[in-house]
Amino acid sequence: MQTANEEDLAVDIFQGIARLLDDGESFVLALIVSRSGSAPRAVGTRMVVRSNGSIMGTIGGGILEAQVQELAMDVFNQKNQVLKEFIFSAQDATQMGMICGGEVKVLVRYVDALQSFNCQLYQGILGVSESRKRAWLVTEISSSDEGTDMLAQCLVRSDGTQIGELEGSAVHALTSQVGLGQPEIILYERTRFLVESLCHEGTVYIFGAGHISQELAPLTRLVGFRTVVLDDRLEFANRERFPIADEVIVLDSFDRAMHGLEINEESYLVLVTRGHAHDKTVLEQALGTSAGYIGMIGSRRKRDAIYEALKKEGYSHHQLESVYSPIGLEIAAETPEEIAVSIVAELIQARAKKIV
């Protein structure tokens, strides 16, 4: 999984690309499509080379970056694309801060600002980043080292909409293999594609806007989760109390807590309402979703009482044992701040298990 810093760098490069295209400036984009050994940067890392030779972003610095910059000027003049493999010796690696040698394959391609599709694609990527909803960027990789035909690209959103053309069977075959992990090269009908999962941090829905939620929401946002806070009290669920949450929702009632929410396997449901009755009400609805994580606050005694009541209503032991309760990692947390830390630690752990 990418670190928070790598995620920020990726967003920055996409923002820079969108600005250049909006200003009508064409450029060359260098994209790492594969690596082995002690390569300095990950697959999917991008660097822009402008017509004056200046760069935006980095693919690792040193010899690799210098060679790619030189190649990029030729690509800019030819308005074509080149797929090139760079092999580094142990001596090269030392100069680049690597432990040992390695191989990096870089796709260097001309990006024309006059092609409206390029503007649409990168504005779409920024839209996904801002909404923090799941999407995949699919890039065709040439079978030859050099070509003049621009390779296909497609942004596939989680709701099925696309920017670019990619048939449904191909979308499913490509995106299902990548899941939540690192970018991968996938062979589909004798064509290779680099498939990158964008904004895969997941969404945390915090039911209840009390003291614990106030401490929890900034932390879940900090570690990359899209964060939504829900409560049935306007005086608690408001922007003054939750200024950096992605969304704050005032419910008519906890009886319809899930209404209108996009709950899927990348959804993390945190039940920290103001009482046992509300937690039980929300848990009943949560068990009927495909959420990847459901956690409920409270003592074991409270949990067991709620579970017994739900079993009498027809819920199975298998359904209930999937709930994280008492919520949070065991760190002897007592204060709202400490409890929030224990909960976000458990959320990080649950997310990491999905990505491995």
Number of C-alpha atoms within 10 A of each C-alpha: 15 13 10 13 9 14 16 12 16 20 18 15 18 20 16 16 25 23 15 17 22 18 10 14 16 21 26 28 24 28 20 22 25 19 19 14 14 17 24 19 16 20 22 21 20 25 24 28 26 19 15 8 14 9 16 15 18 16 23 19 16 14 15 20 17 12 12 21 22 12 18 28 19 15 22 23 11 11 20 19 27 21 20 18 16 14 17 21 11 14 12 17 21 13 12 20 14 18 15 16 18 19 16 22 17 25 21 27 25 25 23 18 19 13 12 11 15 20 20 17 19 21 19 19 23 17 12 19 20 13 11 20 19 20 24 25 21 25 18 18 21 19 11 9 12 16 15 13 10 15 13 14 21 19 27 24 18 13 10 10 10 18 18 16 12 15 8 10 8 12 18 10 13 22 21 10 13 19 17 23 16 17 23 21 20 20 14 11 7 8 11 15 22 22 26 24 21 24 22 23 25 21 26 26 24 25 27 25 29 17 16 20 25 22 18 25 26 17 20 24 18 14 15 19 28 25 24 21 24 25 25 19 15 15 12 20 22 19 14 9 16 20 13 15 20 18 16 23 18 18 18 12 11 22 14 12 22 18 11 7 9 12 19 14 13 22 23 24 24 27 25 24 24 14 11 17 12 19 22 21 16 23 23 17 15 21 15 10 15 13 17 17 21 24 23 24 21 17 12 11 10 13 17 13 13 18 19 13 12 18 13 9 10 8 15 12 12 8 11 18 10 13 17 17 20 17 23 22 18 12 10 10 15 10 11 16 16 16 23 25 21 20 26 23 18 19 25 15 12 14 22 14 9 13 14 9
